[in-house]
Amino acid sequence: MPINIQLGLSEAKKLLATLHVDSLPPEVFELQELLLTPSPNTVEVAAIISRNPELLGNFLSITNQHLRRTEGELILEARAAVNLLGLKEIENFFIASYLEKNLPCSASEQTILRRSKRAAIAASEMAYWVSDVNRTECYLCCFVQDIGSLYLARANTPSALKYFNDQLEYPLTAYHEEYQSLQTSHAFIGSILAHQWHLGGVLDKSIMLHHSQDFEHLNAYDPRLAKMIALIQLANGLVSQQFEAHGTLEYFESAEQTEPDTETAQDNSKEADQDESQYSISDELKRCNENAMAFLQLPDRALISARAALDKWGVHCRDHIASH
């Protein structure tokens, strides 16, 4: 059965109507409004970002990754970060920081977002070699690519986590199985959420189509969209190669048997980190990676840089589980 976009979006809206949907905090809209002024006051921008100390820590962590800061030159204050980042970079990183801290409310949800964060690190690194793609926009888009899976699970959708797990190895066939079973998918749900959160047209379309390999037609429609999707897919493949132990169904099942507190999630993360190693990926995932690589025409050093970034920043991604 071919995927019907109108049907997928319609069914996704019905599912979301049965759930509590998280909203972005007032600080995000304050920040967006301030950044739209002709000459944003950096002191005011830094003050908004600094209101929540834990959120600030996450924002600074992402900023240091983006700017490739070493241990001895880490940025530790909001104002210093604001002075070094572009306005759009500030907005994208602040939204990503908030969602990472406040969105996951179980160990399995945190696992999904941890994997997406790793993919975001790799994708934004490779975006340096891709024209017309903003690195921080790429980071945010890749980070929220699978938020729809969280809401599928919250709706008690049968096999919601299995769909996600299977797509790590079989991103095309397993995705079609999800759609055929539900008449919608995590991608449609995520796209609607991105639209509700005003993340931008490129982001919500990238989320909706991030399992598509039709780069030729995507490129004819919007070259930036095609490049974003290719970067997401290639980053997902790199994460699968370097972090086999993360995101497996066995891990989801073991995580769901425990109380969803931060200490438990951190213990699970440490246990999984001990088993990290490169491994053989499926032929389907390999073909997806090759197609994305051929479309982007990335140099070898782009992959080397992405793998190095994963080695440096991806191993110990911080865990957050919200109380809602």
Order of alpha helices (4+ residues) and beta strands (2+ residues): alpha-alpha-alpha-alpha-alpha-alpha-alpha-alpha-alpha-alpha-alpha-alpha-alpha-alpha-alpha-alpha-alpha-alpha-alpha
